[in-house]
Amino acid sequence: MGGNPKTIDEYLATVGDDQRAALEKLRKTIRAAVPKADECINYGVAAFRLNGECFAGFAASAKHCSYYPMSGKTVSAHQDELKSYATTKGSIQFQPDKPLPVALVRKLIKARLAEISGLKS
C-alpha cells in the first residue's frame, strides 16, 4: 500500500477491487453494529473507535484480508468459531470471496466492547 492514508476511504482506494468490496461490506457491518463509532487509521489499519478506544479494524494484504478485534483476548475466546479461519494473536484472516459472517463480526464487536467496558470499571 503506497502513501499514508488519513481516512478509511483513502485506505480503501489503495486496495484491489475484490478486497475493497469485502472490506466495504465489513465496514458497513461494523458501522451498523456501532453507529456512533468514529472511523480512523490506527497503525496503518482502517479502524473504528468508540469513546477513544479502538474496538475493530481491518486491512488488506497481498494474499488475504484481516479483521482486527484489537484484542488478543477476543480472538482466543472465540477460537471455536474461528477454526475455519487463519488467526494470529490479534487478527482473523479471510479471503475476499469468503468474508466473515455478519453475525460473527457482531459477536466479536460485542465481546470487545464488553472487554473495554470491564477495563474501565
KAWO-V95967 format. One record per residue. N is the residue number from 1. RES is the residue in three letters. PSI is psi in whole degrees, 0 to 359 (* if undefined). Layout:
N,RES,PSI
N,RES,PSI
This chain:
1,MET,125
2,GLY,154
3,GLY,183
4,ASN,94
5,PRO,146
6,LYS,344
7,THR,165
8,ILE,323
9,ASP,316
10,GLU,319
11,TYR,310
12,LEU,333
13,ALA,345
14,THR,355
15,VAL,161
16,GLY,162
17,ASP,314
18,ASP,318
19,GLN,319
20,ARG,316
21,ALA,316
22,ALA,318
23,LEU,327
24,GLU,320
25,LYS,317
26,LEU,318
27,ARG,314
28,LYS,322
29,THR,315
30,ILE,315
31,ARG,320
32,ALA,323
33,ALA,324
34,VAL,78
35,PRO,335
36,LYS,0
37,ALA,148
38,ASP,139
39,GLU,145
40,CYS,174
41,ILE,124
42,ASN,114
43,TYR,40
44,GLY,5
45,VAL,140
46,ALA,126
47,ALA,167
48,PHE,136
49,ARG,141
50,LEU,125
51,ASN,40
52,GLY,357
53,GLU,127
54,CYS,133
55,PHE,350
56,ALA,152
57,GLY,169
58,PHE,160
59,ALA,163
60,ALA,143
61,SER,183
62,ALA,325
63,LYS,355
64,HIS,177
65,CYS,157
66,SER,143
67,TYR,133
68,TYR,112
69,PRO,2
70,MET,30
71,SER,125
72,GLY,330
73,LYS,318
74,THR,317
75,VAL,311
76,SER,327
77,ALA,342
78,HIS,25
79,GLN,321
80,ASP,317
81,GLU,343
82,LEU,7
83,LYS,339
84,SER,8
85,TYR,150
86,ALA,136
87,THR,156
88,THR,184
89,LYS,323
90,GLY,15
91,SER,159
92,ILE,121
93,GLN,141
94,PHE,159
95,GLN,144
96,PRO,328
97,ASP,359
98,LYS,68
99,PRO,162
100,LEU,138
101,PRO,142
102,VAL,316
103,ALA,323
104,LEU,316
105,VAL,315
106,ARG,319
107,LYS,318
108,LEU,320
109,ILE,314
110,LYS,316
111,ALA,317
112,ARG,318
113,LEU,323
114,ALA,321
115,GLU,315
116,ILE,315
117,SER,319
118,GLY,327
119,LEU,329
120,LYS,349
121,SER,*
